[in-house]
Amino acid sequence: MKKQADEKRRAERKQRHLQDDLRYAMKKLSEPLDITLKYEDVRLTSLVMLNLFLPLFQIVPMIENLPEYKALEDEDGRRAAFAKYVKRQKVLEFLMFGGVYY
């Protein structure tokens, strides 16, 4: 029983670390993600933007190219990482510019 609990705790911790890695990678992208868009919209917008400029290449969205994205196999985990990234970016924007927190 205790062994199963330890394994579950380790798996959850690994998942959190993978999400942290993905958030850090999103933060370090050369072109920042638009925090007003939803997760699905970011994936679609990235595809359309790349498709317009690189029609001859196989196109994949910005965040799907990241090794951290691929390492995090759970789509819910990816979605949670993006949601936390957006939340933190909004807080930083509020603190830096004194804008309205939305």
N, CA, C and O of each residue as an XYZ file, in Angstrom:
408
protein
N       0.812     -1.196      0.000
C       0.000      0.000      0.000
C       0.862      1.269      0.000
O       0.631      2.199     -0.772
N       1.855      1.275      0.886
C       2.724      2.438      0.965
C       3.555      2.579     -0.318
O       3.817      3.691     -0.776
N       3.959      1.458     -0.882
C       4.751      1.475     -2.113
C       3.949      2.103     -3.252
O       4.493      2.881     -4.036
N       2.667      1.773     -3.348
C       1.809      2.354     -4.383
C       1.654      3.854     -4.180
O       1.666      4.617     -5.146
N       1.509      4.275     -2.940
C       1.378      5.704     -2.635
C       2.657      6.450     -3.019
O       2.603      7.554     -3.562
N       3.810      5.832     -2.728
C       5.091      6.449     -3.089
C       5.241      6.562     -4.608
O       5.709      7.581     -5.116
N       4.846      5.524     -5.317
C       4.937      5.549     -6.778
C       4.020      6.614     -7.372
O       4.388      7.319     -8.312
N       2.821      6.715     -6.803
C       1.881      7.733     -7.269
C       2.435      9.135     -7.020
O       2.345     10.009     -7.882
N       3.007      9.340     -5.834
C       3.584     10.644     -5.491
C       4.741     10.989     -6.421
O       4.872     12.133     -6.857
N       5.580     10.003     -6.725
C       6.705     10.229     -7.646
C       6.215     10.573     -9.050
O       6.762     11.458     -9.707
N       5.182      9.869     -9.501
C       4.635     10.133    -10.832
C       4.035     11.531    -10.907
O       4.216     12.230    -11.904
N       3.323     11.945     -9.864
C       2.743     13.299     -9.830
C       3.832     14.359     -9.804
O       3.712     15.402    -10.447
N       4.896     14.088     -9.056
C       6.013     15.041     -8.983
C       6.698     15.174    -10.345
O       7.037     16.275    -10.779
N       6.895     14.031    -11.011
C       7.503     14.060    -12.338
C       6.626     14.859    -13.307
O       7.134     15.635    -14.117
N       5.319     14.665    -13.220
C       4.375     15.389    -14.074
C       4.481     16.900    -13.833
O       4.493     17.682    -14.784
N       4.558     17.303    -12.574
C       4.696     18.730    -12.242
C       5.990     19.297    -12.810
O       6.009     20.416    -13.324
N       7.058     18.537    -12.718
C       8.347     19.008    -13.241
C       8.304     19.143    -14.764
O       8.849     20.094    -15.325
N       7.660     18.194    -15.422
C       7.524     18.285    -16.879
C       6.685     19.498    -17.276
O       6.985     20.160    -18.269
N       5.642     19.792    -16.511
C       4.828     20.976    -16.770
C       5.646     22.251    -16.556
O       5.551     23.197    -17.337
N       6.448     22.266    -15.490
C       7.321     23.421    -15.245
C       8.290     23.625    -16.407
O       8.526     24.755    -16.836
N       8.843     22.538    -16.909
C       9.775     22.624    -18.039
C       9.082     23.191    -19.274
O       9.656     24.012    -19.990
N       7.856     22.758    -19.523
C       7.114     23.261    -20.684
C       6.801     24.745    -20.518
O       6.926     25.509    -21.475
N       6.398     25.162    -19.328
C       6.120     26.582    -19.098
C       7.375     27.427    -19.315
O       7.304     28.506    -19.903
N       8.504     26.943    -18.849
C       9.757     27.674    -19.032
C      10.097     27.778    -20.520
O      10.544     28.826    -20.985
N       9.887     26.695    -21.260
C      10.165     26.711    -22.701
C       9.240     27.688    -23.421
O       9.676     28.391    -24.334
N       7.979     27.742    -23.025
C       7.042     28.695    -23.639
C       7.480     30.124    -23.348
O       7.358     31.007    -24.196
N       7.984     30.338    -22.151
C       8.453     31.672    -21.768
C       9.653     32.097    -22.615
O       9.818     33.281    -22.909
N      10.481     31.144    -23.002
C      11.715     31.446    -23.720
C      11.568     31.407    -25.246
O      12.568     31.531    -25.953
N      10.352     31.237    -25.767
C      10.151     31.236    -27.218
C      10.601     32.564    -27.810
O      10.485     33.606    -27.165
N      11.113     32.528    -29.034
C      11.577     33.753    -29.672
C      10.435     34.730    -29.914
O      10.625     35.944    -29.840
N       9.252     34.203    -30.201
C       8.064     35.047    -30.346
C       7.085     34.657    -29.250
O       6.648     33.508    -29.185
N       6.734     35.621    -28.376
C       5.868     35.267    -27.250
C       4.478     34.817    -27.700
O       3.962     35.261    -28.725
N       3.897     33.935    -26.916
C       2.545     33.463    -27.192
C       1.545     34.532    -26.774
O       1.768     35.250    -25.799
N       0.456     34.636    -27.503
C      -0.612     35.581    -27.190
C      -1.427     35.011    -26.031
O      -2.099     33.991    -26.183
N      -1.366     35.671    -24.871
C      -2.025     35.133    -23.682
C      -3.531     35.348    -23.688
O      -4.223     34.872    -22.787
N      -4.049     36.049    -24.677
C      -5.498     36.234    -24.756
C      -6.181     35.076    -25.470
O      -7.407     34.968    -25.448
N      -5.398     34.214    -26.100
C      -5.965     33.080    -26.824
C      -6.101     31.866    -25.924
O      -5.412     31.751    -24.910
N      -6.990     30.964    -26.301
C      -7.132     29.696    -25.599
C      -6.066     28.728    -26.100
O      -5.423     28.976    -27.119
N      -5.885     27.637    -25.387
C      -4.878     26.635    -25.725
C      -5.048     26.131    -27.154
O      -4.076     26.063    -27.907
N      -6.262     25.780    -27.529
C      -6.516     25.273    -28.880
C      -6.237     26.345    -29.929
O      -5.728     26.046    -31.009
N      -6.575     27.605    -29.606
C      -6.348     28.704    -30.543
C      -4.862     28.939    -30.776
O      -4.449     29.244    -31.895
N      -4.062     28.801    -29.731
C      -2.611     28.998    -29.877
C      -2.047     27.960    -30.832
O      -1.221     28.276    -31.689
N      -2.490     26.734    -30.684
C      -1.998     25.676    -31.560
C      -2.421     25.956    -33.000
O      -1.608     25.801    -33.912
N      -3.676     26.366    -33.230
C      -4.179     26.632    -34.568
C      -3.539     27.880    -35.163
O      -3.138     27.874    -36.327
N      -3.438     28.956    -34.371
C      -2.850     30.197    -34.856
C      -1.400     29.980    -35.273
O      -0.961     30.481    -36.308
N      -0.668     29.238    -34.469
C       0.730     28.966    -34.797
C       0.821     28.234    -36.127
O       1.686     28.541    -36.946
N      -0.048     27.288    -36.342
C      -0.050     26.520    -37.583
C      -0.341     27.423    -38.771
O       0.339     27.341    -39.793
N      -1.341     28.278    -38.647
C      -1.703     29.173    -39.743
C      -0.574     30.161    -40.024
O      -0.230     30.406    -41.180
N       0.006     30.731    -38.952
C       1.085     31.697    -39.150
C       2.265     31.043    -39.863
O       2.822     31.621    -40.796
N       2.639     29.874    -39.443
C       3.768     29.191    -40.072
C       3.427     28.773    -41.497
O       4.280     28.832    -42.383
N       2.206     28.360    -41.716
C       1.786     27.923    -43.039
C       1.838     29.074    -44.033
O       2.157     28.864    -45.204
N       1.532     30.276    -43.589
C       1.565     31.427    -44.485
C       2.985     31.741    -44.947
O       3.194     32.138    -46.093
N       3.953     31.563    -44.061
C       5.322     31.943    -44.375
C       6.182     30.797    -44.903
O       7.182     31.037    -45.579
N       5.807     29.568    -44.604
C       6.616     28.427    -45.012
C       5.743     27.371    -45.687
O       5.600     26.271    -45.154
N       5.162     27.673    -46.838
C       4.215     26.736    -47.431
C       4.844     25.450    -47.945
O       4.123     24.474    -48.152
N       6.157     25.405    -48.160
C       6.788     24.223    -48.733
C       7.231     23.209    -47.683
O       7.591     22.082    -48.024
N       7.207     23.594    -46.428
C       7.697     22.722    -45.377
C       6.537     22.069    -44.640
O       5.413     22.573    -44.635
N       6.838     20.938    -44.019
C       5.837     20.347    -43.150
C       5.672     21.280    -41.953
O       6.643     21.652    -41.294
N       4.440     21.642    -41.693
C       4.187     22.666    -40.684
C       3.640     22.034    -39.406
O       2.702     21.238    -39.440
N       4.242     22.403    -38.289
C       3.708     22.032    -36.987
C       3.703     23.283    -36.120
O       4.579     24.134    -36.276
N       2.744     23.419    -35.215
C       2.663     24.625    -34.375
C       3.903     24.824    -33.512
O       4.665     23.888    -33.269
N       4.090     26.058    -33.054
C       5.268     26.423    -32.266
C       5.451     25.546    -31.038
O       6.542     25.025    -30.803
N       4.422     25.382    -30.276
C       4.606     24.655    -29.020
C       4.709     23.155    -29.223
O       5.237     22.458    -28.358
N       4.226     22.644    -30.329
C       4.351     21.210    -30.572
C       5.760     20.825    -31.009
O       6.101     19.642    -31.008
N       6.569     21.786    -31.375
C       7.959     21.527    -31.750
C       8.873     21.397    -30.537
O       9.968     20.844    -30.635
N       8.434     21.895    -29.424
C       9.283     21.918    -28.237
C       9.509     20.509    -27.689
O       8.563     19.729    -27.581
N      10.747     20.181    -27.343
C      11.013     18.872    -26.733
C      10.247     18.701    -25.417
O       9.845     17.594    -25.060
N      10.055     19.801    -24.710
C       9.326     19.754    -23.440
C       7.855     19.396    -23.673
O       7.231     18.735    -22.844
N       7.312     19.839    -24.805
C       5.932     19.505    -25.167
C       5.825     18.008    -25.439
O       4.885     17.352    -24.990
N       6.785     17.483    -26.170
C       6.775     16.060    -26.505
C       7.010     15.183    -25.279
O       6.469     14.082    -25.181
N       7.825     15.679    -24.342
C       8.115     14.907    -23.130
C       6.877     14.765    -22.249
O       6.723     13.778    -21.529
N       6.010     15.751    -22.314
C       4.770     15.726    -21.533
C       3.697     15.084    -22.397
O       3.084     15.748    -23.233
N       3.474     13.808    -22.198
C       2.607     13.035    -23.084
C       1.122     13.243    -22.807
O       0.297     12.970    -23.679
N       0.767     13.712    -21.639
C      -0.624     13.890    -21.240
C      -1.148     15.244    -21.735
O      -0.605     16.287    -21.371
N      -2.188     15.232    -22.552
C      -2.751     16.473    -23.105
C      -3.307     17.368    -21.994
O      -3.210     18.592    -22.083
N      -3.883     16.775    -20.958
C      -4.378     17.570    -19.835
C      -3.227     18.276    -19.119
O      -3.381     19.408    -18.660
N      -2.091     17.618    -19.024
C      -0.914     18.231    -18.422
C      -0.399     19.393    -19.246
O       0.016     20.415    -18.700
N      -0.426     19.235    -20.562
C      -0.012     20.326    -21.456
C      -0.949     21.518    -21.306
O      -0.514     22.668    -21.246
N      -2.242     21.218    -21.249
C      -3.254     22.263    -21.105
C      -3.069     22.990    -19.764
O      -3.175     24.214    -19.697
N      -2.794     22.229    -18.707
C      -2.584     22.818    -17.381
C      -1.333     23.692    -17.364
O      -1.332     24.763    -16.758
N      -0.273     23.240    -18.025
C       0.957     24.030    -18.098
C       0.703     25.341    -18.823
O       1.184     26.391    -18.395
N      -0.054     25.290    -19.922
C      -0.371     26.506    -20.668
C      -1.227     27.443    -19.827
O      -0.996     28.652    -19.818
N      -2.218     26.895    -19.117
C      -3.090     27.723    -18.282
C      -2.294     28.432    -17.192
O      -2.533     29.604    -16.901
N      -1.353     27.717    -16.594
C      -0.531     28.323    -15.546
C       0.409     29.372    -16.143
O       0.648     30.412    -15.529
N       0.934     29.106    -17.319
C       1.778     30.079    -18.024
C       0.994     31.370    -18.267
O       1.491     32.461    -17.990
N      -0.224     31.244    -18.781
C      -1.057     32.415    -19.075
C      -1.363     33.176    -17.792
O      -1.274     34.403    -17.755
N      -1.720     32.449    -16.746
C      -2.045     33.090    -15.473
C      -0.857     33.894    -14.944
O      -1.018     35.030    -14.499
N       0.321     33.304    -14.996
C       1.506     34.005    -14.489
C       1.882     35.201    -15.371
O       2.330     36.230    -14.866
N       1.701     35.063    -16.675
C       1.991     36.181    -17.572
C       1.048     37.345    -17.297
O       1.462     38.504    -17.335
N      -0.213     37.044    -17.020
C      -1.180     38.099    -16.712
C      -0.834     38.800    -15.405
O      -0.952     40.021    -15.297
N      -0.410     38.028    -14.418
C      -0.005     38.626    -13.145
C       1.215     39.519    -13.351
O       1.266     40.631    -12.824
N       2.194     39.041    -14.113
C       3.377     39.859    -14.390
C       3.015     41.133    -15.139
O       3.536     42.208    -14.842
N       2.120     41.004    -16.111
C       1.672     42.175    -16.867
C       0.994     43.177    -15.935
O       1.222     44.382    -16.048
N       0.177     42.696    -15.033
C      -0.504     43.556    -14.081
C       0.506     44.282    -13.194
O       0.391     45.488    -12.979
N       1.483     43.559    -12.685
C       2.472     44.149    -11.795
C       3.377     45.135    -12.520
O       3.748     46.169    -11.963
N       3.733     44.815    -13.766
C       4.654     45.676    -14.499
C       3.992     46.946    -15.030
O       4.596     48.018    -15.008
N       2.764     46.828    -15.501
C       2.135     47.950    -16.169
C       0.978     48.552    -15.397
O       0.372     49.524    -15.849
N       0.666     47.998    -14.255
C      -0.416     48.535    -13.467
C      -1.752     48.468    -14.178
O      -2.665     49.241    -13.884
N      -1.862     47.527    -15.127
C      -3.089     47.387    -15.900
C      -4.171     46.664    -15.119
O      -4.023     46.387    -13.929
N      -5.210     46.376    -15.779
C      -6.329     45.673    -15.179
C      -6.037     44.176    -15.215
O      -5.681     43.632    -16.260
N      -6.188     43.517    -14.075
C      -5.985     42.067    -14.002
C      -7.254     41.393    -14.476
O      -8.328     41.591    -13.909
N      -7.121     40.582    -15.536
C      -8.291     39.919    -16.108
C      -8.120     38.433    -16.105
O      -9.010     37.708    -16.551
